[in-house]
Amino acid sequence: MDADPMNRSELVANLQKYPSMFGLDGSYSMYVAFFRGYEIGADAEWLRGFRDWLVRDLGYGQNLGWESLIIRAAMPGRSDHWQLFGPRDEETEQALTETLFRRLEEFDLMFP
């Protein structure tokens, strides 16, 4: 059963505001793991079109998952930052998480 739009918005807002409440450290990699698990475990229909929407919006990336597309959207032309996992500085982490949550919000508004 999929969450209704109000619950999705609350979930995303609470994740961003209180990551430790969900056992996360606030890093991009942890958010990716959470959303992947949520997508599978909750049969989250609302995330299924996220990747395709990002591909259309960015104009490239048909061969990439949404996790990598978010990285490229946050760090265009910075291929040294495009690895999915690995150490990142605080500025890069902030850019990635801000881009992830902004894009999720945009997607949720377009496809409630």
N, C-alpha and C positions, 0 to 999 in steps of 0.2 A: 504494500500500500504506500503510495507516494504522499509526502507531506503537502499540505495546502500552502498557498503562497505566503500567508501570514507566518506560518511556522518556518518556512524556508528563510524568509527575511530575518526572523528572530534568530534562527540558528546561525546564519552567516554573521549577523551583527555581534552575537555573543562570542562566536569563535574569534572574531577579530579583536574584540574588546577584552575577553577573558580566556586566552588560550589555555592557561593552566587548569581552568575548570574542566577542560576536556582531556587533560593529561598531555598537552602539547607544550612545546617550549617557545612557540611563536616563530619558528623558522619556516621558510618556504617548504623545505622537504617534509616537515611534519604536517603542514597543511595539505600537501599533496597526498601523503599517506592517509590522512583522515578522510579527505574527499573521495579518494579511490575506494576506501573501505566502506564509506557511507553509500557511495554509488552502487556498490555490489550488495552490501548487507541490507540496505533499505529499498532496494530496487528503485533507485531514485531516477525516475523518468526525466526530471528536469535537468539533469546533468548530461543526458545522452546526446543532446544536440549542441552542447557547449563547444566541442571541438570543431564541428562543421561550421558553426557560427564564427568562431575565431578564424578559421581558414578563409571563409568568405570575406570577413572584415579586413584581415591582413593581406589577402591576395596571394598567399603562398602557404606552404606547410602541409600539403595533402599527405605527406609521408610521416608527419609528426603527431604525437599525442598532445592533448591540451596543455600538459605540464611544460613541454618544450616550447609550445607556441607562446605561452605566457612569458617565459624567459626571454624569448626573442622580441616580444612586444615591449618588455621592460628595458631590454639592453640591445637595442638595434645597432648592428654593426660592431658589437663587442663579443665576438666569437670566443674570446678567452673566458667569458662568463657563462657560456651556454651549456655547461655540463649540468646534468640534472641533480646529481648529488656531489657533495664535496664541500670543502671549507670555503666560506664566503665572508667577506668583511660586512660590517654592520650596515653600511650604506647600500650595498648590493642586496642584502636580505630585505631591507626596508623597501627598496624599489620593487623587488619581486612580490612581496606580500601586498603592497599597496596596489600594484597592477592586478594581481589575482583578485582581490576583493572588489576593486573598481569594475573589472570585467564581469565578475559574477553578478554584481548589482545591475550592470547594463543589460546583461543577458536575461536576468530575472524580470526586469521591467519590460523587455521586448517579448518575452515568452512566459507569461505568468502562469 
